[in-house]
Amino acid sequence: MTVEFAMPGEQEDVVIVGAGVVGLTSALMLQRLGRSVVVIDPNPPGSGASYGNAGTIADFAIAPVGSPTLLKRLPSLVFDRQGPFSIRQGALLALLPWLAQFAWQSLPGRSENNMRAIAALTLDAGVRWQSLAADLEAQHLIQNKGCLYVFNGEAQYQAGRHDMRRRQAFGVKVELLNPGELAQLEPHLPQVEGGGAFFPDALSVSDPGHLVRLIAARAEADGVQILPESVVRLSAQKRHVVLQLGNGQRVTARQVVIAAGAHSKFLADQVGDLVPLETERGYHLEYDGESERVLRPVCAAESGFYMSPMAGRLRVAGTVELGGVKAPPTPERLAFLSQRMRDIFPDLKAASRSWLGFRPSMPDSRPVISESRVGRQIVYAFGHGHIGLTLAPMTASLVAALIQNTLPEISLNDYRADRF
Ligand SMILES: Cc1cc2nc3c(=O)[nH]c(=O)nc-3n(C[C@H](O)[C@H](O)[C@H](O)COP(=O)(O)OP(=O)(O)OC[C@H]3O[C@@H](n4cnc5c(N)ncnc54)[C@H](O)[C@@H]3O)c2cc1C
């Protein structure tokens, strides 16, 4: 296909920076609303965080990362390299401002408020994804066997029960399971003494990377142009936005959406929006031919990772490591995942491959879906943390409302860029 961009001196209509699940679902929606959309990304569509996630359409995942429980453990976590939440020592100083905001957002009242704001975005994620998948003829990639949290011991089960009650208050459908009921649902898992929490209506994706590539293909078929370049600078002029690309080319656009995931901060900074965006680095291991070990995504709650059955493989994805987007993978994090998997399935062979990805994370676990300080010429759609796959269709609808200047489905106050 020949890609034609505006001639020098001409202006694009809408440019979206970032071809992850958030940028591409927004591109698809805006193009269908009659806008002419160009997506710019140096990497293949869906090859960032959107590629390697656990694949859960986690409409139940309304609890922010920062909570009073985590806050109590935060000081010890700074030095614990073996737990599910770790901090790269070399990055600690640079992380202090973000950690201070995170600690503040973990206080009881704030954490509860963040949960409310997240729930407003998630609760019909399954319906939105089903409709998008039907549109893409990708229903075969969507599984409807629910998702499961496993609690190892009684104390963890009681804490989980408390957490689930809070979620139920926001409309999450969840069933608490005793060890026997859990064994019936997942017969290959070893017996646990705690129990489980089952989200029966939750959907999951058997190949997130493939799904995002299908969104890109459909968007292109609808007329979206995808330009394989990086955006290195941007500035807002009176009637347009100027983007400087890595190859030296300049592109002007009427409106721009910044959807560059964990890499969005330096672009927002250039507009004067100093958002506290960090990354929670997450890892995955894949085990080829082992997808039948579990029947649905199963979260080992204590260890902070999912075992997700995917097309032809088992993907074990999760854990949190604060430490920026530049450092290489930390071998201990992969060893942690690998050891936990051997604890659960002692006969499992070595992993077939590993991956590090960058969750775009705000201290309050709420995304930024917002106009910028210069107005709707530049719109933000980043910071979706642990649930960007889940939230992409809802975010696309809200981005479309911002760009089109129409009434959004919900108030956007909780997701403003200037809320800190
Ligand atoms: C281990 C792990 C497990 C997860 N599990 C789940 C899950 O089960 N369910 C769920 O909902 N979410 C999950 N997530 C979170 C989810 O993957 C992310 O929130 C989501 O993918 C973010 O999408 P995005 O489009 O914002 O970012 P990305 O997918 O990272 O896309 C950003 C794009 O921007 C591009 N870009 C960056 N800088 C520039 C630039 N200067 N110019 C042009 N382009 C640029 C990048 O190349 C990239 O393609 C998980 C994440 C991880 C790491």
The ligand as a Gaussian input file, in Angstrom:
#p B3LYP/6-31G(d) Opt

LIG

0 1
 C        3.776000      -7.606000      32.449000
 C        2.554000      -6.806000      32.092000
 C        1.305000      -7.382000      32.202000
 C        0.162000      -6.646000      31.890000
 N       -1.065000      -7.249000      31.930000
 C       -2.163000      -6.553000      31.574000
 C       -3.427000      -7.181000      31.527000
 O       -3.560000      -8.381000      31.780000
 N       -4.512000      -6.426000      31.200000
 C       -4.409000      -5.108000      30.906000
 O       -5.423000      -4.475000      30.651000
 N       -3.209000      -4.493000      30.871000
 C       -2.087000      -5.181000      31.201000
 N       -0.874000      -4.572000      31.204000
 C       -0.799000      -3.132000      30.906000
 C       -0.922000      -2.834000      29.440000
 O       -0.107000      -3.699000      28.687000
 C       -0.537000      -1.373000      29.179000
 O       -1.213000      -0.520000      30.068000
 C       -0.906000      -0.962000      27.760000
 O       -0.350000      -1.850000      26.833000
 C       -0.435000       0.456000      27.471000
 O       -0.744000       0.704000      26.123000
 P       -0.200000       1.993000      25.397000
 O       -0.764000       1.994000      24.036000
 O       -0.443000       3.178000      26.278000
 O        1.394000       1.798000      25.405000
 P        2.347000       0.897000      24.496000
 O        1.715000      -0.372000      24.086000
 O        3.652000       0.812000      25.216000
 O        2.504000       1.763000      23.171000
 C        3.202000       2.976000      23.171000
 C        3.801000       3.163000      21.791000
 O        4.360000       4.464000      21.709000
 C        5.503000       4.391000      20.909000
 N        6.358000       5.550000      21.179000
 C        7.074000       5.810000      22.283000
 N        7.728000       6.978000      22.140000
 C        7.420000       7.455000      20.914000
 C        7.801000       8.621000      20.192000
 N        8.627000       9.533000      20.703000
 N        7.304000       8.791000      18.943000
 C        6.449000       7.900000      18.406000
 N        6.051000       6.774000      19.056000
 C        6.533000       6.559000      20.307000
 C        6.163000       3.073000      21.309000
 O        7.036000       2.609000      20.280000
 C        4.947000       2.189000      21.509000
 O        4.627000       1.429000      20.362000
 C        0.291000      -5.294000      31.486000
 C        1.556000      -4.729000      31.329000
 C        2.687000      -5.476000      31.619000
 C        4.045000      -4.853000      31.415000

